Amino acid sequence: MISKHIATLVRARIVTKTKRGRESVCTLRPEAIKTVSDWAFSYRRFWEESFDKLEVVVNEMKKTEVRDDKQHGERNRANGNHKSF
């Protein structure tokens, strides 16, 4: 229900809700949106940096894996042990 979402936004102080007769009027609080935006931006930067670091580690692991595969492949071929596909 939309009323639950609005209630959550009101509790978070992102919108204000006032009664005008039988209608409820919701008003966005731009300063609250700025606060949320700044918070989300800091986490975005954190996660982007974390994923960049993870990418470096994964690439290093791939390089090591390829080197190991080549070494084992050369050793196995020298011994006459190789796979045919």
N, CA, C and O atoms as CSV, one atom per row, in Angstrom:
chain,resi,resn,atom,element,x,y,z
A,1,MET,N,N,0.835,-1.186,0.000
A,1,MET,CA,C,0.000,0.000,0.000
A,1,MET,C,C,0.880,1.251,0.000
A,1,MET,O,O,1.946,1.286,0.615
A,2,ILE,N,N,0.414,2.241,-0.687
A,2,ILE,CA,C,1.173,3.489,-0.799
A,2,ILE,C,C,1.272,4.194,0.554
A,2,ILE,O,O,2.267,4.863,0.833
A,3,SER,N,N,0.249,4.047,1.394
A,3,SER,CA,C,0.264,4.739,2.695
A,3,SER,C,C,1.416,4.258,3.573
A,3,SER,O,O,1.954,5.040,4.357
A,4,LYS,N,N,1.803,2.994,3.459
A,4,LYS,CA,C,2.939,2.485,4.235
A,4,LYS,C,C,4.246,3.110,3.748
A,4,LYS,O,O,5.121,3.433,4.551
A,5,HIS,N,N,4.374,3.277,2.436
A,5,HIS,CA,C,5.573,3.901,1.880
A,5,HIS,C,C,5.665,5.360,2.310
A,5,HIS,O,O,6.734,5.846,2.678
A,6,ILE,N,N,4.531,6.047,2.258
A,6,ILE,CA,C,4.519,7.456,2.679
A,6,ILE,C,C,4.853,7.557,4.161
A,6,ILE,O,O,5.610,8.439,4.567
A,7,ALA,N,N,4.298,6.666,4.968
A,7,ALA,CA,C,4.589,6.686,6.407
A,7,ALA,C,C,6.082,6.485,6.657
A,7,ALA,O,O,6.654,7.115,7.547
A,8,THR,N,N,6.707,5.619,5.884
A,8,THR,CA,C,8.151,5.399,6.019
A,8,THR,C,C,8.920,6.668,5.667
A,8,THR,O,O,9.859,7.041,6.370
A,9,LEU,N,N,8.528,7.330,4.586
A,9,LEU,CA,C,9.189,8.579,4.182
A,9,LEU,C,C,8.979,9.676,5.229
A,9,LEU,O,O,9.880,10.479,5.473
A,10,VAL,N,N,7.811,9.711,5.838
A,10,VAL,CA,C,7.532,10.700,6.893
A,10,VAL,C,C,8.413,10.406,8.108
A,10,VAL,O,O,9.006,11.323,8.677
A,11,ARG,N,N,8.503,9.135,8.510
A,11,ARG,CA,C,9.356,8.769,9.657
A,11,ARG,C,C,10.822,9.090,9.382
A,11,ARG,O,O,11.567,9.451,10.293
A,12,ALA,N,N,11.229,8.956,8.118
A,12,ALA,CA,C,12.614,9.262,7.750
A,12,ALA,C,C,12.823,10.768,7.549
A,12,ALA,O,O,13.937,11.219,7.281
A,13,ARG,N,N,11.748,11.527,7.682
A,13,ARG,CA,C,11.772,12.989,7.523
A,13,ARG,C,C,12.188,13.419,6.115
A,13,ARG,O,O,12.788,14.477,5.923
A,14,ILE,N,N,11.856,12.578,5.142
A,14,ILE,CA,C,12.129,12.928,3.742
A,14,ILE,C,C,10.956,13.708,3.160
A,14,ILE,O,O,11.136,14.548,2.279
A,15,VAL,N,N,9.758,13.426,3.656
A,15,VAL,CA,C,8.569,14.193,3.272
A,15,VAL,C,C,7.829,14.614,4.527
A,15,VAL,O,O,7.965,14.002,5.587
A,16,THR,N,N,7.042,15.672,4.387
A,16,THR,CA,C,6.128,16.064,5.454
A,16,THR,C,C,4.716,15.823,4.947
A,16,THR,O,O,4.450,15.899,3.748
A,17,LYS,N,N,3.835,15.537,5.856
A,17,LYS,CA,C,2.458,15.234,5.487
A,17,LYS,C,C,1.553,16.152,6.293
A,17,LYS,O,O,1.628,16.198,7.521
A,18,THR,N,N,0.695,16.883,5.585
A,18,THR,CA,C,-0.257,17.776,6.251
A,18,THR,C,C,-1.647,17.485,5.727
A,18,THR,O,O,-1.827,17.017,4.603
A,19,LYS,N,N,-2.616,17.771,6.562
A,19,LYS,CA,C,-4.022,17.584,6.188
A,19,LYS,C,C,-4.581,18.902,5.683
A,19,LYS,O,O,-4.383,19.955,6.288
A,20,ARG,N,N,-5.284,18.819,4.561
A,20,ARG,CA,C,-6.037,19.973,4.026
A,20,ARG,C,C,-7.451,19.469,3.750
A,20,ARG,O,O,-7.752,18.915,2.693
A,21,GLY,N,N,-8.277,19.683,4.723
A,21,GLY,CA,C,-9.638,19.149,4.605
A,21,GLY,C,C,-9.579,17.635,4.679
A,21,GLY,O,O,-9.057,17.073,5.641
A,22,ARG,N,N,-10.122,16.968,3.647
A,22,ARG,CA,C,-10.104,15.503,3.615
A,22,ARG,C,C,-8.854,14.955,2.947
A,22,ARG,O,O,-8.623,13.746,2.948
A,23,GLU,N,N,-8.051,15.839,2.377
A,23,GLU,CA,C,-6.866,15.404,1.648
A,23,GLU,C,C,-5.606,15.509,2.501
A,23,GLU,O,O,-5.486,16.374,3.369
A,24,SER,N,N,-4.686,14.614,2.230
A,24,SER,CA,C,-3.361,14.691,2.836
A,24,SER,C,C,-2.397,15.146,1.749
A,24,SER,O,O,-2.375,14.597,0.647
A,25,VAL,N,N,-1.607,16.153,2.078
A,25,VAL,CA,C,-0.638,16.687,1.121
A,25,VAL,C,C,0.764,16.326,1.608
A,25,VAL,O,O,1.139,16.609,2.746
A,26,CYS,N,N,1.517,15.701,0.728
A,26,CYS,CA,C,2.896,15.337,1.049
A,26,CYS,C,C,3.824,16.315,0.356
A,26,CYS,O,O,3.653,16.634,-0.820
A,27,THR,N,N,4.802,16.780,1.100
A,27,THR,CA,C,5.758,17.746,0.564
A,27,THR,C,C,7.164,17.187,0.750
A,27,THR,O,O,7.547,16.758,1.839
A,28,LEU,N,N,7.899,17.203,-0.316
A,28,LEU,CA,C,9.275,16.719,-0.288
A,28,LEU,C,C,10.157,17.730,0.417
A,28,LEU,O,O,10.013,18.936,0.220
A,29,ARG,N,N,11.071,17.236,1.239
A,29,ARG,CA,C,12.041,18.097,1.922
A,29,ARG,C,C,13.372,17.980,1.185
A,29,ARG,O,O,14.102,17.011,1.395
A,30,PRO,N,N,13.706,18.949,0.323
A,30,PRO,CA,C,14.927,18.856,-0.489
A,30,PRO,C,C,16.199,18.664,0.329
A,30,PRO,O,O,17.107,17.958,-0.110
A,31,GLU,N,N,16.284,19.279,1.512
A,31,GLU,CA,C,17.489,19.131,2.323
A,31,GLU,C,C,17.657,17.679,2.788
A,31,GLU,O,O,18.779,17.198,2.941
A,32,ALA,N,N,16.547,16.993,3.009
A,32,ALA,CA,C,16.623,15.582,3.389
A,32,ALA,C,C,17.093,14.732,2.215
A,32,ALA,O,O,17.868,13.792,2.392
A,33,ILE,N,N,16.622,15.066,1.019
A,33,ILE,CA,C,17.059,14.340,-0.179
A,33,ILE,C,C,18.554,14.554,-0.382
A,33,ILE,O,O,19.260,13.622,-0.768
A,34,LYS,N,N,19.048,15.759,-0.132
A,34,LYS,CA,C,20.480,16.045,-0.257
A,34,LYS,C,C,21.274,15.193,0.732
A,34,LYS,O,O,22.325,14.656,0.382
A,35,THR,N,N,20.787,15.069,1.942
A,35,THR,CA,C,21.456,14.248,2.948
A,35,THR,C,C,21.513,12.793,2.503
A,35,THR,O,O,22.555,12.147,2.608
A,36,VAL,N,N,20.397,12.284,2.009
A,36,VAL,CA,C,20.344,10.897,1.526
A,36,VAL,C,C,21.281,10.726,0.330
A,36,VAL,O,O,21.994,9.728,0.228
A,37,SER,N,N,21.273,11.696,-0.562
A,37,SER,CA,C,22.128,11.646,-1.744
A,37,SER,C,C,23.610,11.622,-1.358
A,37,SER,O,O,24.388,10.839,-1.902
A,38,ASP,N,N,23.985,12.478,-0.424
A,38,ASP,CA,C,25.381,12.508,0.039
A,38,ASP,C,C,25.771,11.181,0.678
A,38,ASP,O,O,26.865,10.669,0.440
A,39,TRP,N,N,24.876,10.627,1.487
A,39,TRP,CA,C,25.133,9.344,2.142
A,39,TRP,C,C,25.310,8.247,1.090
A,39,TRP,O,O,26.251,7.457,1.156
A,40,ALA,N,N,24.398,8.211,0.126
A,40,ALA,CA,C,24.468,7.181,-0.922
A,40,ALA,C,C,25.733,7.356,-1.757
A,40,ALA,O,O,26.350,6.368,-2.156
A,41,PHE,N,N,26.123,8.595,-2.024
A,41,PHE,CA,C,27.331,8.849,-2.809
A,41,PHE,C,C,28.571,8.319,-2.101
A,41,PHE,O,O,29.455,7.749,-2.740
A,42,SER,N,N,28.641,8.504,-0.782
A,42,SER,CA,C,29.808,8.018,-0.044
A,42,SER,C,C,29.876,6.492,-0.108
A,42,SER,O,O,30.961,5.927,-0.247
A,43,TYR,N,N,28.736,5.828,-0.007
A,43,TYR,CA,C,28.736,4.377,-0.114
A,43,TYR,C,C,29.024,3.922,-1.536
A,43,TYR,O,O,29.668,2.894,-1.746
A,44,ARG,N,N,28.549,4.683,-2.507
A,44,ARG,CA,C,28.855,4.344,-3.897
A,44,ARG,C,C,30.359,4.386,-4.119
A,44,ARG,O,O,30.923,3.482,-4.734
A,45,ARG,N,N,31.007,5.429,-3.621
A,45,ARG,CA,C,32.458,5.556,-3.755
A,45,ARG,C,C,33.158,4.388,-3.046
A,45,ARG,O,O,34.104,3.809,-3.580
A,46,PHE,N,N,32.688,4.050,-1.847
A,46,PHE,CA,C,33.252,2.934,-1.094
A,46,PHE,C,C,33.163,1.640,-1.899
A,46,PHE,O,O,34.151,0.917,-2.029
A,47,TRP,N,N,31.972,1.349,-2.441
A,47,TRP,CA,C,31.790,0.097,-3.178
A,47,TRP,C,C,32.552,0.092,-4.490
A,47,TRP,O,O,33.088,-0.945,-4.882
A,48,GLU,N,N,32.614,1.224,-5.178
A,48,GLU,CA,C,33.389,1.275,-6.425
A,48,GLU,C,C,34.866,1.001,-6.144
A,48,GLU,O,O,35.509,0.254,-6.882
A,49,GLU,N,N,35.404,1.599,-5.084
A,49,GLU,CA,C,36.803,1.353,-4.728
A,49,GLU,C,C,37.009,-0.108,-4.327
A,49,GLU,O,O,38.019,-0.719,-4.678
A,50,SER,N,N,36.053,-0.659,-3.594
A,50,SER,CA,C,36.157,-2.059,-3.179
A,50,SER,C,C,36.130,-2.994,-4.382
A,50,SER,O,O,36.910,-3.944,-4.450
A,51,PHE,N,N,35.240,-2.729,-5.325
A,51,PHE,CA,C,35.166,-3.574,-6.520
A,51,PHE,C,C,36.402,-3.407,-7.401
A,51,PHE,O,O,36.838,-4.366,-8.038
A,52,ASP,N,N,36.967,-2.210,-7.446
A,52,ASP,CA,C,38.212,-2.010,-8.189
A,52,ASP,C,C,39.332,-2.853,-7.577
A,52,ASP,O,O,40.101,-3.487,-8.298
A,53,LYS,N,N,39.420,-2.858,-6.255
A,53,LYS,CA,C,40.436,-3.669,-5.576
A,53,LYS,C,C,40.193,-5.156,-5.815
A,53,LYS,O,O,41.135,-5.919,-6.032
A,54,LEU,N,N,38.937,-5.559,-5.774
A,54,LEU,CA,C,38.592,-6.956,-6.030
A,54,LEU,C,C,38.972,-7.356,-7.450
A,54,LEU,O,O,39.465,-8.460,-7.677
A,55,GLU,N,N,38.743,-6.460,-8.400
A,55,GLU,CA,C,39.101,-6.737,-9.794
A,55,GLU,C,C,40.603,-6.982,-9.940
A,55,GLU,O,O,41.018,-7.872,-10.683
A,56,VAL,N,N,41.414,-6.201,-9.238
A,56,VAL,CA,C,42.865,-6.378,-9.278
A,56,VAL,C,C,43.229,-7.764,-8.742
A,56,VAL,O,O,44.041,-8.468,-9.342
A,57,VAL,N,N,42.635,-8.151,-7.625
A,57,VAL,CA,C,42.923,-9.456,-7.022
A,57,VAL,C,C,42.498,-10.584,-7.949
A,57,VAL,O,O,43.247,-11.542,-8.140
A,58,VAL,N,N,41.314,-10.482,-8.524
A,58,VAL,CA,C,40.815,-11.532,-9.431
A,58,VAL,C,C,41.717,-11.642,-10.651
A,58,VAL,O,O,42.040,-12.751,-11.077
A,59,ASN,N,N,42.126,-10.522,-11.217
A,59,ASN,CA,C,43.018,-10.564,-12.388
A,59,ASN,C,C,44.352,-11.203,-12.051
A,59,ASN,O,O,44.899,-11.958,-12.855
A,60,GLU,N,N,44.884,-10.909,-10.868
A,60,GLU,CA,C,46.134,-11.543,-10.441
A,60,GLU,C,C,45.944,-13.049,-10.274
A,60,GLU,O,O,46.818,-13.834,-10.641
A,61,MET,N,N,44.810,-13.445,-9.722
A,61,MET,CA,C,44.525,-14.870,-9.554
A,61,MET,C,C,44.417,-15.566,-10.917
A,61,MET,O,O,44.881,-16.694,-11.087
A,62,LYS,N,N,43.800,-14.880,-11.877
A,62,LYS,CA,C,43.678,-15.452,-13.224
A,62,LYS,C,C,45.054,-15.624,-13.854
A,62,LYS,O,O,45.332,-16.648,-14.477
A,63,LYS,N,N,45.915,-14.620,-13.691
A,63,LYS,CA,C,47.267,-14.715,-14.250
A,63,LYS,C,C,48.021,-15.881,-13.624
A,63,LYS,O,O,48.685,-16.641,-14.329
A,64,THR,N,N,47.923,-16.025,-12.311
A,64,THR,CA,C,48.585,-17.122,-11.613
A,64,THR,C,C,48.035,-18.457,-12.086
A,64,THR,O,O,48.792,-19.408,-12.277
A,65,GLU,N,N,46.739,-18.535,-12.273
A,65,GLU,CA,C,46.097,-19.763,-12.730
A,65,GLU,C,C,46.576,-20.142,-14.130
A,65,GLU,O,O,46.857,-21.309,-14.401
A,66,VAL,N,N,46.667,-19.148,-15.019
A,66,VAL,CA,C,47.138,-19.411,-16.384
A,66,VAL,C,C,48.584,-19.887,-16.351
A,66,VAL,O,O,48.941,-20.833,-17.053
A,67,ARG,N,N,49.427,-19.234,-15.535
A,67,ARG,CA,C,50.825,-19.657,-15.408
A,67,ARG,C,C,50.908,-21.084,-14.898
A,67,ARG,O,O,51.676,-21.891,-15.422
A,68,ASP,N,N,50.119,-21.397,-13.874
A,68,ASP,CA,C,50.123,-22.750,-13.309
A,68,ASP,C,C,49.650,-23.770,-14.335
A,68,ASP,O,O,50.218,-24.856,-14.451
A,69,ASP,N,N,48.606,-23.413,-15.080
A,69,ASP,CA,C,48.093,-24.322,-16.109
A,69,ASP,C,C,49.153,-24.593,-17.167
A,69,ASP,O,O,49.326,-25.730,-17.606
A,70,LYS,N,N,49.862,-23.544,-17.573
A,70,LYS,CA,C,50.909,-23.720,-18.591
A,70,LYS,C,C,52.027,-24.607,-18.051
A,70,LYS,O,O,52.520,-25.486,-18.759
A,71,GLN,N,N,52.428,-24.381,-16.802
A,71,GLN,CA,C,53.496,-25.192,-16.208
A,71,GLN,C,C,53.074,-26.649,-16.081
A,71,GLN,O,O,53.848,-27.551,-16.400
A,72,HIS,N,N,51.880,-26.877,-15.625
A,72,HIS,CA,C,51.400,-28.252,-15.478
A,72,HIS,C,C,51.183,-28.894,-16.839
A,72,HIS,O,O,51.440,-30.085,-17.015
A,73,GLY,N,N,50.718,-28.120,-17.787
A,73,GLY,CA,C,50.513,-28.643,-19.136
A,73,GLY,C,C,51.817,-29.051,-19.771
A,73,GLY,O,O,51.894,-30.107,-20.400
A,74,GLU,N,N,52.855,-28.231,-19.621
A,74,GLU,CA,C,54.166,-28.561,-20.189
A,74,GLU,C,C,54.742,-29.793,-19.510
A,74,GLU,O,O,55.310,-30.657,-20.178
A,75,ARG,N,N,54.605,-29.886,-18.204
A,75,ARG,CA,C,55.109,-31.034,-17.459
A,75,ARG,C,C,54.366,-32.310,-17.871
A,75,ARG,O,O,54.980,-33.360,-18.061
A,76,ASN,N,N,53.043,-32.207,-18.007
A,76,ASN,CA,C,52.248,-33.378,-18.375
A,76,ASN,C,C,52.548,-33.829,-19.795
A,76,ASN,O,O,52.590,-35.032,-20.053
A,77,ARG,N,N,52.758,-32.905,-20.723
A,77,ARG,CA,C,53.094,-33.276,-22.098
A,77,ARG,C,C,54.464,-33.949,-22.145
A,77,ARG,O,O,54.667,-34.888,-22.914
A,78,ALA,N,N,55.400,-33.477,-21.333
A,78,ALA,CA,C,56.744,-34.052,-21.306
A,78,ALA,C,C,56.683,-35.505,-20.785
A,78,ALA,O,O,57.481,-36.353,-21.185
A,79,ASN,N,N,55.738,-35.761,-19.903
A,79,ASN,CA,C,55.582,-37.106,-19.353
A,79,ASN,C,C,54.681,-37.986,-20.222
A,79,ASN,O,O,54.489,-39.165,-19.925
A,80,GLY,N,N,54.131,-37.415,-21.294
A,80,GLY,CA,C,53.222,-38.166,-22.150
A,80,GLY,C,C,51.790,-38.141,-21.658
A,80,GLY,O,O,50.929,-38.827,-22.210
A,81,ASN,N,N,51.526,-37.354,-20.618
A,81,ASN,CA,C,50.162,-37.255,-20.067
A,81,ASN,C,C,49.525,-35.973,-20.599
A,81,ASN,O,O,49.882,-34.876,-20.170
A,82,HIS,N,N,48.608,-36.106,-21.505
A,82,HIS,CA,C,47.871,-34.946,-21.969
A,82,HIS,C,C,46.456,-35.350,-22.287
A,82,HIS,O,O,46.159,-36.513,-22.559
A,83,LYS,N,N,45.594,-34.363,-22.245
A,83,LYS,CA,C,44.171,-34.615,-22.491
A,83,LYS,C,C,43.838,-34.281,-23.931
A,83,LYS,O,O,44.334,-33.299,-24.483
A,84,SER,N,N,43.011,-35.088,-24.525
A,84,SER,CA,C,42.496,-34.803,-25.854
A,84,SER,C,C,41.015,-34.490,-25.733
A,84,SER,O,O,40.270,-35.174,-25.030
A,85,PHE,N,N,40.615,-33.466,-26.417
A,85,PHE,CA,C,39.191,-33.101,-26.371
A,85,PHE,C,C,38.573,-33.297,-27.730
A,85,PHE,O,O,37.381,-33.047,-27.909
